[in-house]
């Protein structure tokens, strides 16, 4: 798998939403590799390289993370807080992608350091913004 | 006959009756009196119709001056028998002339001697009269002013006078046989004399006796102690009241010093009292404490007055002591009850009230110990507050009650003497070990419910009376009322707290539910919508027009569902969310809303004009934005097909409030439907023509109400509508 293209990590437990994400990526003509984890714990395992995720060729560190909020085991905020506490991951932009239009969720996401807050369904415009955010980052992961 | 008299008029009346009746009966009358009496008598005799001048001429009436006549009888200050017989004897003999056998005489010569303090001479003169009576028959009326007969000194001579009159009375046996007419008449006259004098003497003595008996009875039956003492403080007399109050009998106390009645700490009082007495001062209502025979004390009010002898010398004192213990106790009880009542009114802390109640009990009853026991939640009567009771005692008797809890009318139970009470042996032993000899159980009830009991204890046997328990009943009532009042308050507070907590919990649950709704409920709706769109995009070429139209309907249905969920959430949040009111720049937020409307294309075709500067209001920005936004949506939505929506927005001042108007050129609402407009899910236009959830205006009304305002509409159902929101003004006009 090429490491030149920015990898998107999507944490999403609803397979419909995973489908719509893939479709939106296609429609946006963003041929980006998409890694999917289906709950908060798995997201942390992926990012921490735990178990099978230790294989960084297969599971490379992402250049942008899209987090659903409502997920089994650990929710999006818990994952976000964990990411913010990891020095090695601090630079990866995290975007919340949720069905909640709640103001309090928006505020909490901003407090915890999310770069953007998107309400589902994802649109090509949202994804372009996400890619733009990832490009802003220095890319230590590609080194 | 002796006539004592007090008033001259009476004497004149009496003598003229005596003489006048005689003359009228053909007898002769002789008056030997003072000039004043003589003239008064002759005046009265004249009034009877007697011609005194004619009578005197006929020798039937004779009036002589007593002093002159007496002067002729006296030799060396002593009545001379010879002169008496000559002078008086001849007067009587002359008077008897002319067939007149009887003579009535009135003489004041004896009284004159008496008045000159010549008692012995007076008695002698009486004897002479009596002696004359032995040889001549006549009726003699002697007169003595009663005032000259008083006093011890005159007593003997007085007795002698009375004796002199009765002495001459012939004996009964002598009178029985061989009496001449002369003797019988004389005897009658003497008996008359004797009866009259005795009658007067008896009446006089009886009067004196009655008065002294009355006085003695008053003293004896007085509730007050009445005693006398000499100037050394030695008790000289003692009444029954004194015995009742102090316990000593008269035999025990008379002859002792009054200091036995004075408690050791007040012994200094007596010298002061005696000193004041010697100065002739009286001591009135002096409140102090005295000691009874049994050593207990009694509160008394003393009145001490000096006693004087005949010469005016102070020889001692009379002393009246009133037992004021009851009055003092009543005062103290009143004060104790007052103190309790003010504590009950002032505080909301039950322990403080219990303490005040125990104080009141101990003060009212002079009790050694007291306690309050109340039923606990397990139905056991437990010590709640107490005075001077050991832990051992409390542990041993706790839970004991003389009443069943459901007793509808529990009565006080008094044990005057524990040793003679029907307590079981164990309980009696515990009570005695504590040193308690008598106790009372007083039920604490409120509206027929037994709450607990009050206990009063004494270290000595004590006879409890019904009257005595009255103040305790008042204390019980006060405490029962306080307990109920505060318990009710506590219950109420607890209830409010519980309800508030459960309400908070319900709100939190609602919040969670809303969150789930917004997140989970919308997910499947969105999935349906998205898949329908995917179907149309990816497989549109394979579908006929019907299939495409159905897909559109699926997509529209999904959109409506999504909006509905959003609106319901908004509405329910408005109902329960805490909002903070603040001044709002209505002009700024309204213009912002209009701008956004235009930007997102909703009102692209519409012409919205905000007129003038909108006045600031007091409200909540989020809620107000929502409300204005909904009204603008409606204003541009409900227009007839082909009509360009025109909306005017302005404010006006109304009695301290600001009314925001939003007027459209839409289809309007008929007045008969207007009242339904602001309810949830109410639509007055068919869904088909004007899509919407039917919640928009309900949100407007709810939002304005939460901000302390109101919302309404004016429309004739033809020429558009004028919706308004009214809120408190942020600026004074």
Contacts between the chains, C-beta under 8 A, distances in Angstrom:
chain1	res1	chain2	res2	distance
A	14	B	523	6.2
A	14	B	527	7.9
A	16	B	523	7.6
A	16	B	527	4.3
A	16	B	530	7.3
A	16	B	531	7.7
A	17	B	523	7.6
A	17	B	527	7.9
A	20	B	530	5.3
A	23	B	534	6.7
A	69	B	519	7.5
A	70	B	519	5.2
A	70	B	520	7.4
A	98	B	519	7.3
A	99	B	518	7.2
A	99	B	519	5.1
A	99	B	520	7.9
A	99	B	522	5.1
A	99	B	523	5.4
A	99	B	526	6.7
A	100	B	515	7.2
A	100	B	518	5.7
A	100	B	519	5.1
A	101	B	518	6.7
A	101	B	566	7.4
A	102	B	515	6.8
A	102	B	518	6.4
A	120	B	523	7.8
A	120	B	526	6.2
A	121	B	526	5.9
A	121	B	530	5.5
